[in-house]
């Protein structure tokens, strides 16, 4: 109960500002969602164009076999992978920053006792 009533003293021995780390963490969260949204929109556009060409018979009119079309279908999901990796990477950076802040705060609290 006494921990909640403690004042947050600013300790000048750190190499970072707590508020700037929190802003950086929030910025990484927002950037992760923006990157994922952009990649999903680009993928959806490409996939819808593929489906339009497939159902109009464009591939089969040009002499494509069924295996060629399957290969083209599978390759439609490849552009989405970097966006997923960037999303999880930025989310990991955001959460790691918060974990490091918690570790630092717990270390200071333990040192005071």
N, C-alpha and C positions, 0 to 999 in steps of 0.2 A: 504494500500500500504506500510505503514511503517513496518508492521509486517513481510513482506517477506524479507525486507532488514536487519532485526535484526540478530545479531550474536547469535548463540546458545551457551549460557554460560553454562559451566558445574557447576552444583550446587552440592556441596559435602554433602548436608544434606539428600540426598536420600539413600535408602538402596539397590538400584539396579543400574546396568549399562545399559543405554538405548540400546547400541549395543548388549549386551548379551541377553536382553529381545527380541530384534528383531531376533537374531539368534535362540533363543528358540522357538519363534513363527513360524519361517520358518521351523525349525526342526519338530515341531508338524504337520505342513501341509504336509511335505514330509512323515513323519511316517504314517499319516492317509492314504495317497494314497498307500503306500507300504502294509500296513495291509489289506486294502480293496482288493488290487490286489491279495495278497496271498490267502485270503479267497475265492475270486471269482474263482481263479484257482483250489483250492482244491474242491470247490463245483462243478465246471464244470466237473472235472475228475470223481467225484462220480456220478454225474447225467448221464454222458455219459456211465459209467459202468452199471448203472441201466437200461438205455434205451437199451443197448446191450443185457442185460439179459432178459428184457421184450420182445423185439422183436424176440429173439431166442426161446422163449417159455419156458424158464427155470422155471419160477414161476408156470406156469400151469402144467408142467410136474411133479413138486414136490407136486401137489395137492392143490395149493393155489386157493382160490376163488377170484372172482372179487373184493370183498370188502377188502380182504387182500392186493391185489395189489394197490388199491386206498390208503389204509393206508400207504403202503410203498412209494407211490408217494408223498403223502403230507409230509411225514417225510423227504424227500430229501431236503426240503427248510429250515429245522431247523438249519443245520450247518452254513448257510449263515448269520443268525441273529446276532451272536456275532460280526462278522466282520463289519456289518452295524452299530451296536452300538458303537464299537471302533472307526469307522471312524467319526461318528458324534460327539462323545465325544472329540476326538483329534482336530477336526475342531473347536469345541466350545472353547476349551482351547486356541487355537491359536488366535481366534477372540477376546476372552476376554482379553488376554494379550495386544492386540493392542488397545482395547477400554480403558483399564486402563492407557496405555501410553498416549492416547489422553486426557483422563480426567486429568491426572497429568500435561500435557503440558498446557491445558486450564486453570487449576487452577493457575499455575505459571504466565501465561500471564495476568490473571485477577488481581493477586496480585501486579504485576508491575505497573498497572495503577492507 
